[in-house]
Amino acid sequence: MAEHIYDVDVTWSGNNAEYRSYSRNHEVTADKKPPIPGSADPIIGRGDVTRWNPEQLLVASLAQCHMLWYLHMCVEAGVVVTDYRDHATGIMNNQKFLLVVLRPEVTVTDASMRAAAKQAHAEAAKRCFIANSMNFPVEHEPTIVVAQQDPS
């Protein structure tokens, strides 16, 4: 497999000459993409609650990777997904992630697709390279919902 390289820039300019009150705000950028406003977790590092912190971005990366592989696996299995939402949670203790739980709720077009839709989560979990790179468990608690059929 070919090697892939991902370049990201993190820019900070919040020096106000005092260690404890320096700004934790920064921007994460990459070529041709909108900037991500970043900061520290307010609870851990006096950050800005209105900006993304690295811990949230890690959980988001895991959820995105799973979703993208899941949708790919559904296409291959003939499962028609009309909606996908995930409420992912990361748990940290002693400055280390212990666990991330993904809770995707997926809507499919037909009840006959439920089993294949559930199996696609297992396949996506095997393929998500970000989850496979972690040194903590990434668990999955999927829910499969069938879209409302038009009675007419």
Salt bridges, closest charged atoms under 4 A:
ASP48 OD2 - ARG51 NE 3.92
GLU76 OE2 - HIS72 NE2 2.94
ASP83 OD2 - ARG85 NE 2.79
GLU123 OE2 - LYS126 NZ 3.41
GLU141 OE1 - ARG103 NE 3.33
